[in-house]
Amino acid sequence: MNIIDELKWRDAINQTTDEEGLKKLTSEKQIALYCGVDPTGDSMHIGHLIPFMMMKRFELAGHHPFILIGGATGSIGDPSGRKTERQLQTMEQVQHNVDALTKQMQLLFGGDANVTMVNNFDWLSKISLLDFLRDYGKLVNINTMLAKDIVASRLANGISFTEFTYQILQSVDFWTLHHQHNIQLQIGGGDQWGNITAGIDLIHKIDGADEEVYGLTIPLMLKADGTKFGKTAGGAVWLDSEKTSPYEFYQFWLNQDDRDVVKYLKFFTFLTKEEIDDLHEKVKTQPEKREAQIKLAEEVTRFVHGEEDLTEAKKITESLFQGDIKALSVKEAEQAFNSVPSATIENELINIVDLLIAAEVDSSKRQAREDVNNGAIYINGERITDIETVIDPSSSFSGKFIVIRRGKKNYFLAKIK
């Protein structure tokens, strides 16, 4: 199956500048293509992952992806998708983010992958103001720029000249990469369509209308209920394991709606059509087994975090399902209970009722005694039914914390000073 046909089957194409031409080109030869990410932060979230999954598919099909980290454009700010000006970062912060994202990309694609990392600071920083205006600015029509959605949406609230020039800078990126590496395709999110087509226009003006370059964007990802994909009650789901643990990451995918899971299998895994069709059938006939969600969680967690972290995330999931808290290591327990309510207590023997008050599990001693007497309280996985029980904080998890459960699902963490 041609890579464009595969992307269409996966519903992964929003717009292309010339679909038939691109399909013909990718059928005839291996091409170089690129996708960029600006270092506005030191980690990508799962929304950013979508175009880079596409880049990985191109690589597996024999093509050569280039990953552009926007060390220069990231210091300016992309106006797309925003109503107000970005807060400019210091160049030190930009460089920190560049280093972090570069490392993240290397982990995603692996050391043996046919992928090249580039930074547009390497060429954009060398262009003088006069050269920028004479060599590129003269070729860009203001009326055309104003008509682009990326700029038009900002006119009501105003846009600085700095952000207005972003489109030209990204166009220079495409032209530079086309000349230096014969890159013929740029991929981006739907909001990048104006920037991508501006780059193609610049190449055609400099090198001629017959120059063979293309653009492709991915669809906006929405959940079945119409809300934006990738957000949780706790915020974004990050690729950085320090921001979103592998266990939390795994759980995010495991808890997807039946109405969305097949779409996500197409987008975020490298399973074949036959494998996905089989899982789709199981969603319809045996939804209670959640086999599609389990496979989705395994595949994406393995791709982003690796086999070891996937194994750990599955172990935590199984231990919590069985209520076997003691089977967890300190590190695993920290992942499992990272986002539950917590309070700090002294490192000394404490009565169970006093512990429930100190850990803010219950608001009164009466309620605490009632919960214990009713068998609703578990300490580090063990049910406590005697209100005279004394807890030793140093007895579990290296004396770092106590895991408290009230009822079936309400967890709390008492952190030891």
N, C-alpha and C positions, 0 to 999 in steps of 0.2 A: 504494500500500500504506500503510495506517495505520501510524503510528510504533510502536504496540504490537505489531502483527502483524510488523513488520520486526524488532523486538527479539526476538520469540519465534522467528522463523526463524533469527536469529543465535545462539540459545540463550543470550541475554544477560539473561534474567530468572530470578531465583531465587524471590522472593516478591513479591506485591503485596497491598495491603490490599483492593482491589476491582478486579480486572482488567477486568471488563465495564464497570464505571462509568468507569474511567480511559480505556478505549478509546472509549467514547461521548463523554466530555468532549473528548478530543483530536481526535475526528472533527468535532465541532461548532464548535470555536473554537481559536484559538491561546492557549496557556496560559503562565503563568510558573512556573518550577520552579527548585529549587536543589539544590546539592550542596556540602558543606563539606569543608575540609581544615584540620587543625590544624598550626600552624607548629612542630612538634617538631624539625624540621631545616630547613636552608636549600635543600633540593632534594627534589623528589618522585622516587621510583623507578618502574619500569614497572608495579609492582603498583598504584600510585596512579592510573595512567593509565586504567585500565578504566572507572571511573564517569564520568570526564571525556570519554572517547570517546563515551559514551552522551549526555552533555550536548551534545556537538557534533552528534550525530545529531538531537537534538531541535531544535537551532538550525537545521540544514539543512532540517528539516521545517517551519520557520516559527514555532517556539515561542521563548520568551524565557528563556534560562538565566541564573540568578544564581549566581555563584561566591562562596561564603562562606569567607573566610580567618579562622580562629578566633583572633584576637588575644587574646580573653578566655579562651575554653575551652582554648586552647593553654597558657595560664599555669597551668591547673589540672591537666590530664592526664586523658585518656580511659581508664577502667579496662578497656575491652573488649580482648580478645586478650592480656591480660597476667595474670601470676600474682602480681606484686608491684607496689608503688607506683612510680610514675614519679619520677625525680629532677626536682624543680622547677627550671626555668630562670630566670635573671634576666629582668626585664622588658626590659632592653636586648637580650639575646639573642633573646627572643621577637620584638621589633620588627625586629631584623635579619632573622630568618627570615620574618616577614610581608612585608617589602620584597622579599626574594628570591623567595618563592613568587608574589607578585603579578606580578612581572616575568615569571616563568616561565609563568604563566597567560596573560598578555597575548601572549606569543610563540606559545603553543599555539593561541589562538583568533583571533589577528590583530586589527589595529586597526579593521577595518571590520565585525567580527562583531557580531551583535545579542546581546551578552553584557554583563552588569553585574557589577562587582566590589563586594563589601561586606565589612565587617569587624565581627564581633559585639562587639568592644570598644566600638564607637560607642554601643551601647545597654546592654549588660550592665554596663559600668563606671559607668553613671549610676543604677543601682538600689541603693538603700540596703539594709542588712541587714534592717531592719524591713519595708520594702516587699516585699523578696524573700519573707520569711516569711509576710506577710499576703496578698499578692496572688497568690503562686504556690505556696508551700509548703503552704498550707492546702488546696490543691486536689489535692495528690498523696498517694496512699495508700501508706504504707510497705509494706504487705503486697504490693501490686501491684509495687512496685519490687523487692522481694526475690525475687519470682517471675521477674523478667526474667533471661535467661541472662547478660547482661552483668554483673549484680551477683551472681547466685547462684554463678557460677563462681569468684568471689573470696572468698566467705564463709569457706571452709576456712582460707585463709591470712590473712584479715583485710583490711579495706578502710577507709581513712580517711574521715571525714565529708567531706573536701574532694573526693575522687574520687566518693564516693557522690552528691554533689550535681550531678555532671556531667550526669546524665540530665535533671535539671530545667532546667539552663542551656540544654541543646540544645533542650528543649521550648519554652523561652521564645524561642529563635531562630526556630523554625518559626512560633510565634504572632505574633511581631513582623513577620516577613517577609510573613506572610499578611495582616496588617493594613496594612502600609505599601505593599506591592507586589502584593497579591492573588495571592501565590504559593500554588498549590494542590497541588504535588507535591514531595516530597523524595526524592532518590535517594542511595543509599549502598551500602557493602559489606554482605555478609551479616551481619557482626558488629554492624552498626548498626541491625538490625531493632528491638531493644528501645528504642533512643533515638528512632527514627522514630515508632513506634507511641505512645510516651509523648507526643511532640509533638502527634500527632493527638488523643489523649485530652484534653490540656490545651486545645486549640482547641475541642473539643466541649463541655468543661465551662464555658468562658468564653463562647463564642458560640452554643452550642446544638448539639444532635446532628445537625441537618440541614446544618451547615456542610460544604461539599464540598471535602474535602482528602484526599490520597492519599499512600501510601508505596510505594516500589519498591526492591528490593535486587537486586544482581548476584550471580551464583554465585561460589563459591570456585574459583579457577583452579588446576587441578592438571595436571601433565604426564601423558603416557600411562603412565609408569612409576610413577605415584602420588606423586611428589615435588612440592613446592611450586613453582609457576611463579615465574620472575623472579630466581632465585638462580643464581649461577655459582660456580666454584671461587674466584674473586676477590672474591665478595660480591655486593651488590646491583648492579643495572644502573640507573644514575641518569639522569635527564633532563638534568641539568646537564653541559654538555660539558667542564667542568673536572674533573669526577669520573669520568665515563665518556665518552671521546672519541667523536665521531660514527663513526669507523671501528670502534671496539670495539662501539658500539651496533649498527651495521650488521651486524657479524659475529655478534652474538648472535642476531639474527633469521635470518640466512642459514644458521646451523647447527642450525635446529630439525628435530626428528624428523619423518619422513613422517607418523607417526601423529597429530601435533599440528598440522601446518601449516594444514590446512583450518579447524580450530577457531580458530586465531589469525587467519586471514584474515577470518573472520566477525567476530571481536571487535575487531580492531585496524586494519581498513582500511575504506574507504568504497566498495570495489568492489561492483558489483551482484551479484545472485544468479546471473545468467547468467555473469558473468566468473569468479566463484568456482567455479561448477559446472564450467566449462571447465578451470580449474586443477586441480580435484579429479580430473577424468578423466586429466589428464596425470600426476598423482601415481601413479595406478594403472597407467598404460600406459607412461610414460617417466620413472620415478623418478630415473634417473641424470642427467637434465638439470636437475633441481632448479628447474624454472621457478616452481613455487609459492613456494619459499623465496626465490628472487631477487625475485619480485614483492612478497612480504611485507616483505623487508628494505628495498626501495625505498620502499614506501608509508609504512611507519612512520617511517623515518628522515627522509623528506621532511616528514611531519607535525610531527615533534618538532624537527628541526634546520634544515629548509629545503633548497631546491634546491642551493645552493652547497655546503653540507656533504655532501649526498648525493653530488654529483659527485666531491668529494674522496675520500670513503670508497670509492667504486667504483674510482677511479683507483688508490688504495693497494692495494685487493684485487687488481686486475688486474696491477699491477706485481709484487706478491709472488708471484702465481701464475706469472708468466713469469720470475721471478727477476731482474727488471730494477730493482734497488735504486737505481741512479743516476738513474732517471727521477723519483724522489721529491724534493720540496723538503725543506728542514730541518723545516718544520712538519709535513709529511706523514709524514716518517720518525719524528718524535717521537710522533705518533699511533700509527703502525704498531708501534713497539717499546716502547711505554710500559710494558708489563707483563712484558717478557722479563727474565731475569737480567742484572744489570749490575754493573760495578765501575769504579772510577775509576783512571785512569793519568796519568802525567806527559805534558806536551806536548813530547815530544822523539822523535827517530827511534828506532825500536825494531825488533829482529829479530822475525820472525813467531813463532818458537818462544817467545821471551820474552813476546810480546804475548798468546799463548794462555794462558800461566801467569798473567800479570798480570790478565787479564780473567776469570780463573777458568773458562775454557772447558775446559781440561785440568788435571789435578792433578799431572802429572809431565812433564818434558821428553821422556822416552821416548815417552809417549803423544802428546804434541804433535807430535814429529817423525814419528811413525807416521801421524797424521791428515793431516799435510801431504803426506807421500810418497804416501799413498793417494788424494789428490785430494779429501778430504772437507772442506777448509776454503775458505771464500769470504770475502773482505774487501771490504765495500761492493759485493757482487754479483759480484766477479771471483774466479775460482778461483786459488788459490795452490798450487803444487806443488814449489816450491824452498825448502828449509829455510834458505837463506841470504838470502831476501828480507827487505828492510828496509822497514818501513811508516812513512810520514810522516803523523802524526795530523792535520796541518793541511790535507791534500790534498782532503778531502771534507767535505760537510755543514758548511761554514763553520768547520771546526776544532772543532766542538762534541762530536762523538762518532764512533766507528767501529762499523759494523755487522758483526758476525761471524756466519757461519753454519757449523755443523758438520753434515754430512749433508744430508738433504732439508728438515728442518723445525726443527732446533734453532738458535734465534737467541740471540745475546748482544749486549750493548751495552757498549762501552768508552767511558766518559765522560771527556772531556779536562779536566784541571784548568785 
